[in-house]
Amino acid sequence: MDIVYLNGEFLPLDQARVPVLDRGFIFGDGVYEVIPVYSRRPFRLPQHLERLARSLAAIRLANPLTDGEWTRLIGEIVARNTGDDQSVYLQVTRGVARRDHAFPKEAKQTVFMMSGPLVTPAHELVENGVPCITGIDYRWLKCDVKSVSLLGNCLLRQSAAEAGAAEIVLFRDGNLTEASASNVFVIRKGTLLSPPKSHLILPGITYDVVLELAEAVGIPIELRAISEREVRSADELWLTSSTREVLAIVTLDGKSVGSGKPGPVFKRLYPAFQEFKRRVMRQAA
Ligand SMILES: Cc1ncc(COP(=O)(O)O)c(C=O)c1O
């Protein structure tokens, strides 16, 4: 049985209970993080904790724990669960209070954490890439906050699932934003393009890693607005996220992307990503 953390206690998943008046349940009033763990070591933990702090500040909720406390608890949840590679999920909500949209005067944050096996894409998906569809990004204007209010993302991802697609690539006002649970990169004429960080996309931890690696291996980078036309005529498209790592999109709305196979720039970046992970994990050992 999975062991989870809830408000100061470690307990089996089926014994963890949150009151129905928790504002996370009533309003989706909270933020979260997903941290990949390789060989029992959290990957890029300081960056995840920094993003958590930014999300909390954006919703005006005090961080209930110090970075040292988060680090210790995350280490403990990993130790208490099985598997060397795990995915730690943590969330902080504004706590339990009588239902009223305005913030309660007195409420204590609810802190929940769980960890399960990290399922990265199978070898076959990495080799062959995945199909995606496109859609209009109708989410709110604070997509940089990793909010637990994910209804827009869920509706969008469901339309991808119903179309047999891995993801839905989103456009707002004619420009690429991201996908329902991943960032998107575009390759045109050997240059790696992605939208710059703004309120319209989640600042992905993997997005940063990909940019660092592209720079290190000498792939030119441009962070700028990317039109729908540029996406539809791209040589390569990639998805990135903590659990999907870097994955090539090979069809978009049923039409081949480039050659219809993961492209040459992907084949340079992907091994660099795997090597980087191994190196970081060795250093952390
Ligand atoms: C909307 C959205 N964009 C991008 C990402 C990728 O972020 P990261 O690389 O930190 O996992 C996620 C991750 O879940 C996401 O939900």
The ligand as a Gaussian input file, in Angstrom:
#p B3LYP/6-31G(d) Opt

LIG

0 1
 C        0.367000      22.711000     -18.423000
 C        1.741000      22.147000     -18.257000
 N        2.748000      22.642000     -19.002000
 C        4.001000      22.171000     -18.899000
 C        4.313000      21.114000     -18.035000
 C        5.725000      20.609000     -17.942000
 O        6.338000      21.005000     -16.735000
 P        7.525000      20.158000     -16.082000
 O        8.589000      20.036000     -17.126000
 O        7.943000      20.956000     -14.917000
 O        6.942000      18.825000     -15.717000
 C        3.302000      20.584000     -17.227000
 C        3.610000      19.501000     -16.291000
 O        2.773000      18.882000     -15.719000
 C        1.986000      21.106000     -17.336000
 O        0.987000      20.610000     -16.585000

